Each structure stands twice: as C-alpha cells, then as structure tokens.
C-alpha cells in the first residue's frame, strides 16, 4: 500500500496532520517486506505496539465483530501467535485475565496469553498496602477470585455482609426478614471498599456500601457522626456507558459510581474520595499497558525499544481521552503535573520508554459520528478535568481491521 492508499484508508483523518506527524514510512526506518515479529528472525524488530479495546472493537456482547477476525489474521502468524506486541485493554472486570484470554483466543482464533489482558482493575495489584486489609468487595461474577488474583487476601462480599446484617437490605419486600434476627456481634470490622464493576442489585450494593462508609466499617452499630475522611475506597472502570447487542449503549460502572457519589454527597454534604481510581482513561492503566508491551518486546525480539503505541478503541471518553492523556504524559517524559498518577506504579514499572501514544477511534461501537458531542456533555468521571482537545482522536476509521492496516502503512509494514 502506497502513500495514497494510506490516506484513503484513514477516513475522517486530516491529511495535513498525517503529513506533519506520521510519514507513511516509519520514523527513521526503511520498510522491509515480509518482516515477522514472532516467527523467524526479523531484520528489524518492530518499534511499535498495539493497545486494543475489546467491547465495541472486537466484540459486541457475545458476538465477534467480523473485522476483528481480519485484524487478528494480520497480527498473527499461521500458528496463531502474535507477530507484534499486543495487549488487550478493557474496562470490563467481572472475570480474571486467564478467562478473558481464553475467551479472546476462542473468538479470534489466535493465542492470547493472560499477560496480554489488562482488566480495568489490573493495576490494583500494585496497591499492596491494602492487600491485607478487610475489604468489602462489590461487583458481579467471581468477585472473590478476582480480588484474590489482584492480591487482596481478606475480602467480604456484599452478599456475605447482607446475610450477617439482614435488616440492612430493606428495598426488596420479598427479601425483608419476617422476624427480627439476633444481632451479629462477631463480624470483623471492614477496613476499606473495593469496587470491581457494576453489581446486579444496585439498590442493595448502594445501601450497604453507604452503611459501611457512614459507620466506619461497623454497619451493625452506626455512629452519631459520619467519619471524614471515610474508609479507603478503591475502584476500577469509570465507563458511564458501554456497547452490547442493543442499538443504544448500556449503563456501565461509571453510572453506578455516579449514583454512589451523589448519594454520599446528599447525605453527608461532602465528596466521596477515592484512594485509587484505575481503568481507562487513567494514566495508571496506560503505564501498566506500556510495561506489558515492553516485556513482550524484550521476550520476543532482540530487545528493540517500543517507541510508539497505537491505542484502538470505540469510546471517545475512555479510549481516546485516555490515550491522549497518556500521550501528554509522555511528552513531559513522565514528569510534570498530570490528572492522576500513583507512585505505586511509577516505582515498580520505572519511567516510560515510549515517545508517542496515538489514539485510533473506530465506528463499530459506542462512537456515533452523527451525534457530535458537545463540550457541556462530558461523560467522563467527576475526577477528570474536562479538556475537549483530549476527545479528538488522532485517527478515525471504520473498524479494527482498518485501524491495523493504517498502522502497518504508517510504520512501513505494508507487505505484512
């Protein structure tokens, strides 16, 4: 594919921007036809990697998007092994990486390793100072296994808390106790709250989480005055909306957080604070993604540095905003003021090595080009300062296959 083909493939992108920032050949590289990443010995190791979203990019609900199969064939060799550094970065969090990796392998027909999957909560494994605390965990699916996988050793589910204190859950008339149960006196005090995704029964989880925060971890007793600062709250996944089989987006964990924050503020007059806030679009998630990309490159090639990251997603508020925010961070060489960045991550992963992070927006999911987002309708989380420029993708394409073709063209891997 020549220069003309590159510009044709990038529907909606600015040709002037492309000429200024991304020449069709890689920066300082000569194209080498037929280069390979994992099979054979490449003449020149790739100096770029992919950060690929899942929902709305590869799948919609339980259905694989056809373009994702084409993209997988471009990224993998005949044995189904990846030829380039790739991580799958999702804000989903209702399973462990091993399960998500196997699901992707089955759907795409390629071999996805657990180390290539970043769930919204994955960076929480670095927050070891909370791992031995008694944590109330909220979400759905195997939340205990998920919490253990992250390093949390003492967790209590909302259902377990509800069973210990049945009179706290009063919304559902069918579940109200018929007789007054005896008081629970030996329940261990809760020391923090771990939010891993939207639950099934929102009213129960909202009520019991608020009870824990207002009682300083002792919901069976209560306090005359709610403590502030409250117990540590660690959360992941701030997506207000996400795309499944339905024609319109569905509520995500960000909507649940919005409810929790509003209720806490209405009751106490104070803001709910987060000790850790991870998942896209946080810089922490992209730091972790770059770290895994770097490890893949060191393991599978002769150690060529990864200089450019291409983040492919369908949500302007999470995928595009996060990639652009991380690009700003890279431009400051990992220094200077950013909207959030945790020392736990910086200490364990070292300074960033990448020079640029490009955002590629696909039209196969949440993004609807016919509904131009106004500056007054920012769907991002409360704790992110709204910068309209961060919603502008480097490239806008139809689907993930077109995105992969674009990157290959820009990097001089046209013949792959």
C-alpha positions as CSV (number, residue, x, y, z in Angstrom):
1,X,0.0,0.0,0.0
2,X,1.5,3.3,-1.0
3,X,1.0,6.8,0.4
4,X,-2.3,7.3,-1.5
5,X,-3.6,4.1,-0.1
6,X,-2.7,5.2,3.5
7,X,-4.7,8.4,3.1
8,X,-7.6,6.6,1.6
9,X,-7.8,4.2,4.5
10,X,-8.0,6.9,7.1
11,X,-11.5,8.1,6.7
12,X,-12.1,11.3,8.6
13,X,-8.4,12.0,9.5
14,X,-6.7,15.1,8.5
15,X,-4.2,14.6,5.6
16,X,-2.3,17.7,6.7
17,X,-1.9,16.2,10.2
18,X,-0.8,12.9,8.7
19,X,1.9,14.6,6.6
20,X,3.2,16.6,9.5
21,X,3.2,13.8,12.2
22,X,3.1,10.4,10.6
23,X,5.0,9.9,7.3
24,X,4.0,6.7,5.5
25,X,7.3,5.0,6.4
26,X,8.3,4.6,10.0
27,X,10.2,7.3,11.7
28,X,13.8,6.7,10.7
29,X,13.2,3.2,9.4
30,X,13.4,1.6,6.0
31,X,10.5,-0.7,5.1
32,X,11.5,-4.4,4.9
33,X,8.9,-6.6,3.0
34,X,7.8,-9.7,4.8
35,X,9.2,-8.9,8.3
36,X,7.9,-11.0,11.1
37,X,7.7,-10.5,14.9
38,X,7.4,-13.9,16.4
39,X,8.2,-16.3,13.6
40,X,11.6,-16.3,12.0
41,X,14.3,-13.7,12.7
42,X,13.1,-10.2,11.8
43,X,15.6,-7.9,10.1
44,X,14.4,-5.1,12.3
45,X,12.3,-5.6,15.4
46,X,9.1,-3.5,15.4
47,X,9.3,-0.3,17.4
48,X,5.6,0.0,18.0
49,X,2.9,-1.8,19.9
50,X,-0.9,-2.1,20.0
51,X,-3.3,-1.4,22.9
52,X,-6.7,-2.8,21.7
53,X,-10.0,-2.3,23.4
54,X,-12.4,-5.3,23.4
55,X,-16.1,-4.3,23.7
56,X,-17.2,-2.4,20.6
57,X,-13.9,-3.1,18.9
58,X,-13.6,-6.9,18.8
59,X,-17.0,-8.0,20.1
60,X,-20.4,-6.6,20.8
61,X,-21.9,-8.6,23.7
62,X,-21.1,-12.2,22.8
63,X,-20.8,-11.7,19.1
64,X,-17.4,-11.2,17.5
65,X,-17.2,-8.3,15.0
66,X,-16.2,-9.7,11.6
67,X,-13.5,-7.0,11.1
68,X,-11.8,-8.4,14.3
69,X,-11.2,-11.7,12.6
70,X,-9.5,-10.0,9.7
71,X,-7.4,-7.9,12.1
72,X,-6.3,-11.0,14.1
73,X,-5.1,-12.7,10.9
74,X,-3.0,-9.6,10.2
75,X,-1.5,-9.6,13.7
76,X,-0.8,-13.3,14.0
77,X,1.2,-15.9,12.1
78,X,-0.1,-19.2,10.6
79,X,0.2,-20.8,14.0
80,X,-2.0,-18.2,15.7
81,X,0.9,-16.5,17.5
82,X,1.2,-12.7,17.6
83,X,3.9,-11.1,15.5
84,X,3.8,-7.8,17.2
85,X,3.5,-6.6,20.8
86,X,-0.2,-6.5,21.6
87,X,-2.2,-6.0,24.8
88,X,-6.0,-6.0,25.2
89,X,-7.1,-3.2,27.4
90,X,-10.7,-3.4,28.6
91,X,-12.7,-1.7,31.3
92,X,-14.5,-4.9,31.9
93,X,-13.7,-6.5,35.2
94,X,-16.1,-9.4,36.0
95,X,-13.6,-12.2,35.4
96,X,-9.9,-13.0,35.8
97,X,-7.3,-12.4,33.0
98,X,-7.0,-16.1,32.4
99,X,-10.7,-16.4,31.5
100,X,-10.7,-13.3,29.3
101,X,-7.6,-14.5,27.5
102,X,-9.2,-17.9,26.7
103,X,-12.4,-16.2,25.5
104,X,-10.5,-14.0,23.2
105,X,-8.4,-16.9,21.9
106,X,-11.6,-18.8,21.1
107,X,-13.3,-15.9,19.4
108,X,-10.4,-14.6,17.4
109,X,-8.6,-17.9,16.6
110,X,-5.3,-16.6,18.0
111,X,-3.3,-17.5,21.1
112,X,-3.9,-14.7,23.7
113,X,-2.0,-15.1,26.9
114,X,-3.2,-13.8,30.3
115,X,-0.2,-11.5,30.4
116,X,-1.7,-9.7,27.3
117,X,-5.0,-8.9,29.0
118,X,-5.5,-5.8,31.2
119,X,-8.8,-5.6,33.0
120,X,-9.9,-2.3,34.5
121,X,-8.8,-3.4,37.9
122,X,-5.4,-5.0,36.9
123,X,-3.3,-2.0,38.2
124,X,-4.8,-2.6,41.7
125,X,-2.3,-5.4,42.2
126,X,0.3,-2.8,42.8
127,X,-1.5,-1.2,45.7
128,X,-0.1,-3.7,48.2
129,X,-0.7,-1.6,51.3
130,X,-4.4,-2.5,51.1
131,X,-3.9,-6.2,50.3
132,X,-4.1,-7.4,53.9
133,X,-7.0,-5.2,54.9
134,X,-10.5,-6.4,55.4
135,X,-12.2,-5.2,52.2
136,X,-15.9,-5.1,51.2
137,X,-15.9,-6.1,47.5
138,X,-18.7,-5.1,45.1
139,X,-19.3,-6.3,41.6
140,X,-20.7,-9.4,39.9
141,X,-19.3,-12.8,38.8
142,X,-16.4,-14.4,40.8
143,X,-15.5,-11.2,42.7
144,X,-13.7,-13.2,45.5
145,X,-11.4,-15.0,42.9
146,X,-10.9,-11.7,41.1
147,X,-9.9,-9.9,44.3
148,X,-7.6,-12.7,45.3
149,X,-6.0,-12.6,41.8
150,X,-5.2,-8.9,42.5
151,X,-3.6,-9.7,45.8
152,X,-6.4,-8.9,48.3
153,X,-6.3,-11.6,50.9
154,X,-9.3,-10.7,53.2
155,X,-12.5,-9.8,51.3
156,X,-16.1,-9.8,52.3
157,X,-18.8,-9.8,49.6
158,X,-21.9,-7.6,49.8
159,X,-24.0,-10.8,50.0
160,X,-22.0,-12.0,53.0
161,X,-22.5,-8.6,54.7
162,X,-26.2,-8.7,53.9
163,X,-26.5,-12.2,55.4
164,X,-24.7,-11.1,58.6
165,X,-27.0,-8.0,58.8
166,X,-30.2,-8.9,57.0
167,X,-32.1,-5.8,58.3
168,X,-29.9,-3.5,56.3
169,X,-31.3,-4.6,52.9
170,X,-34.9,-3.3,53.0
171,X,-35.7,-2.3,49.4
172,X,-36.9,-5.7,48.1
173,X,-40.0,-6.6,50.1
174,X,-39.5,-10.3,49.3
175,X,-36.1,-10.3,51.0
176,X,-37.0,-8.5,54.2
177,X,-36.7,-10.7,57.2
178,X,-40.0,-11.8,58.6
179,X,-38.7,-11.9,62.2
180,X,-36.1,-9.7,63.8
181,X,-32.8,-11.7,63.7
182,X,-30.3,-11.8,66.6
183,X,-27.7,-9.1,66.5
184,X,-24.4,-10.1,64.9
185,X,-21.6,-9.2,67.3
186,X,-18.5,-11.1,65.9
187,X,-18.4,-9.7,62.4
188,X,-14.9,-8.3,61.6
189,X,-14.8,-4.5,61.1
190,X,-14.4,-3.5,57.4
191,X,-11.3,-1.5,56.6
192,X,-12.0,-0.5,53.0
193,X,-14.2,-0.8,50.0
194,X,-13.2,-2.5,46.7
195,X,-15.4,-1.7,43.7
196,X,-14.7,-4.1,40.8
197,X,-17.7,-3.3,38.5
198,X,-21.4,-2.7,38.4
199,X,-23.4,-5.2,40.6
200,X,-26.7,-6.9,39.7
201,X,-28.7,-5.4,42.6
202,X,-27.7,-1.8,42.6
203,X,-30.0,-0.8,45.4
204,X,-28.5,-3.4,47.8
205,X,-24.9,-2.6,47.0
206,X,-25.5,1.2,47.2
207,X,-27.2,0.9,50.6
208,X,-24.6,-1.4,52.2
209,X,-21.6,0.5,50.8
210,X,-23.0,3.7,52.2
211,X,-23.7,2.0,55.5
212,X,-20.1,0.8,55.7
213,X,-18.7,4.3,54.9
214,X,-21.0,6.1,57.4
215,X,-20.3,3.6,60.2
216,X,-16.6,3.5,59.7
217,X,-16.8,-0.2,58.8
218,X,-19.2,-1.3,61.5
219,X,-22.6,-1.3,59.8
220,X,-24.3,-3.2,62.7
221,X,-23.7,-0.3,65.1
222,X,-23.7,3.0,63.3
223,X,-22.2,6.3,64.5
224,X,-23.7,9.6,65.6
225,X,-21.4,11.5,63.3
226,X,-20.2,10.0,60.0
227,X,-16.3,9.9,59.9
228,X,-14.5,12.0,57.4
229,X,-12.2,11.2,55.7
230,X,-14.1,8.0,55.3
231,X,-12.6,4.5,54.8
232,X,-10.4,3.9,51.7
233,X,-12.4,3.3,48.5
234,X,-10.6,1.7,45.6
235,X,-12.4,1.5,42.3
236,X,-12.0,0.5,38.7
237,X,-13.9,1.1,35.4
238,X,-15.4,4.5,35.1
239,X,-17.3,3.8,31.8
240,X,-20.6,5.6,32.0
241,X,-21.8,3.6,29.0
242,X,-20.8,0.5,27.0
243,X,-21.9,-1.2,23.9
244,X,-23.6,-4.6,23.7
245,X,-26.1,-6.1,21.2
246,X,-28.6,-3.4,21.9
247,X,-28.9,-0.5,19.5
248,X,-28.2,2.0,22.3
249,X,-25.4,2.0,24.9
250,X,-26.0,0.4,28.3
251,X,-25.2,1.7,31.8
252,X,-21.7,0.9,32.9
253,X,-19.9,1.0,36.3
254,X,-19.4,4.8,35.9
255,X,-23.2,5.2,36.2
256,X,-23.1,3.1,39.4
257,X,-20.3,5.3,40.8
258,X,-22.3,8.4,39.8
259,X,-25.1,7.1,42.0
260,X,-22.8,6.3,44.9
261,X,-21.1,9.7,44.8
262,X,-24.4,11.5,44.6
263,X,-26.0,9.6,47.5
264,X,-22.9,10.1,49.7
265,X,-22.8,13.8,48.9
266,X,-26.5,14.3,49.5
267,X,-26.4,12.5,52.9
268,X,-23.1,14.0,54.3
269,X,-22.6,17.2,52.3
270,X,-19.1,16.0,51.5
271,X,-17.4,14.5,48.4
272,X,-16.7,10.8,48.2
273,X,-13.0,10.3,47.8
274,X,-11.1,7.5,46.1
275,X,-7.8,6.1,47.3
276,X,-7.3,4.6,43.9
277,X,-9.1,5.1,40.7
278,X,-8.0,2.8,37.9
279,X,-9.1,1.7,34.4
280,X,-9.3,3.7,31.3
281,X,-8.8,6.7,30.9
282,X,-6.4,6.8,33.8
283,X,-2.7,7.2,33.1
284,X,-2.1,4.3,35.5
285,X,-3.7,1.9,33.1
286,X,-1.6,3.1,30.2
287,X,1.6,2.9,32.3
288,X,0.8,-0.7,33.0
289,X,-0.1,-1.4,29.3
290,X,3.3,0.1,28.2
291,X,5.1,-2.0,30.8
292,X,3.5,-5.2,29.4
293,X,4.2,-4.2,25.8
294,X,7.8,-3.6,26.7
295,X,8.1,-7.1,28.3
296,X,6.7,-8.7,25.2
297,X,9.2,-6.9,23.0
298,X,12.1,-7.9,25.2
299,X,11.0,-11.5,25.3
300,X,10.1,-12.0,21.6
301,X,12.7,-9.8,19.7
302,X,16.3,-8.8,20.1
303,X,15.2,-6.1,22.6
304,X,14.3,-3.3,20.2
305,X,12.7,-0.4,22.1
306,X,9.0,0.3,21.7
307,X,8.7,4.0,20.7
308,X,5.1,4.3,19.5
309,X,1.9,3.0,21.0
310,X,-1.4,2.8,19.0
311,X,-4.5,2.7,21.2
312,X,-7.6,1.4,19.3
313,X,-11.0,1.9,20.9
314,X,-14.6,2.9,20.3
315,X,-15.3,5.2,23.2
316,X,-14.1,8.9,22.9
317,X,-14.4,9.5,26.7
318,X,-12.3,6.4,27.8
319,X,-10.2,5.1,24.9
320,X,-9.4,8.4,23.1
321,X,-9.3,10.5,26.2
322,X,-7.0,8.1,28.0
323,X,-4.6,7.6,25.1
324,X,-4.3,11.3,24.5
325,X,-3.8,12.0,28.2
326,X,-1.0,9.4,28.3
327,X,0.5,11.0,25.2
328,X,0.6,14.3,27.1
329,X,2.3,12.5,29.9
330,X,4.9,11.0,27.5
331,X,5.6,14.4,26.1
332,X,6.6,15.5,29.6
333,X,8.9,12.4,29.8
334,X,6.8,11.1,32.7
335,X,7.2,14.2,34.7
336,X,5.2,17.3,35.4
337,X,1.6,17.6,36.5
338,X,-1.0,15.2,35.2
339,X,-4.5,14.5,36.3
340,X,-3.6,11.3,38.2
341,X,-0.6,9.2,38.6
342,X,0.3,6.9,41.5
343,X,3.7,6.4,42.9
344,X,3.0,2.7,43.4
345,X,3.0,2.3,39.6
346,X,5.9,4.6,38.9
347,X,8.2,2.8,41.4
348,X,7.6,-0.7,40.2
349,X,7.5,-0.1,36.4
350,X,10.1,2.7,36.0
351,X,9.9,5.7,33.7
352,X,8.0,5.4,30.3
353,X,10.1,4.4,27.3
354,X,7.6,5.2,24.6
355,X,7.7,8.6,22.8
356,X,4.1,8.8,21.4
357,X,0.7,7.3,22.0
358,X,-1.7,7.7,19.1
359,X,-5.5,7.3,19.6
360,X,-7.5,5.5,16.9
361,X,-11.3,5.7,17.2
362,X,-13.4,3.0,15.5
363,X,-17.0,3.4,14.5
364,X,-18.1,-0.1,15.4
365,X,-19.1,0.6,19.0
366,X,-20.2,3.4,21.2
367,X,-18.9,6.2,19.0
368,X,-21.7,7.7,16.8
369,X,-20.3,10.3,14.4
370,X,-23.8,11.6,13.7
371,X,-24.1,12.8,17.3
372,X,-21.3,15.4,17.8
373,X,-20.5,15.5,21.4
374,X,-20.8,19.0,23.0
375,X,-18.4,20.3,25.5
376,X,-21.2,20.6,28.1
377,X,-22.0,16.8,27.9
378,X,-18.7,15.3,29.0
379,X,-19.4,11.7,30.0
380,X,-16.2,11.2,31.8
381,X,-15.7,10.7,35.5
382,X,-16.1,13.5,38.0
383,X,-12.4,13.5,39.0
384,X,-11.2,14.2,35.5
385,X,-10.8,17.8,34.4
386,X,-12.6,18.2,31.1
387,X,-10.3,19.0,28.3
388,X,-12.2,19.0,25.0
389,X,-8.9,18.5,23.0
390,X,-8.4,15.1,24.6
391,X,-11.6,13.8,22.9
392,X,-10.1,14.4,19.4
393,X,-8.7,11.1,18.1
394,X,-5.5,11.0,16.1
395,X,-7.4,8.9,13.5
396,X,-11.0,7.9,12.9
397,X,-11.6,4.6,11.0
398,X,-14.4,2.2,10.3
399,X,-13.2,-0.8,12.4
400,X,-10.2,-2.5,13.9
401,X,-9.1,-4.1,10.7
402,X,-8.9,-0.7,9.1
403,X,-7.0,0.5,12.1
404,X,-4.4,-2.2,11.8
405,X,-4.0,-1.5,8.1
406,X,-3.4,2.1,8.9
407,X,-0.7,1.4,11.5
408,X,1.1,-1.0,9.2
409,X,1.1,1.6,6.5
410,X,2.4,4.3,8.7
411,X,5.1,2.0,10.1
412,X,6.3,0.7,6.7
413,X,5.0,-2.9,7.3
414,X,2.7,-2.6,4.2
415,X,3.6,-6.1,3.0
416,X,2.7,-8.0,6.2
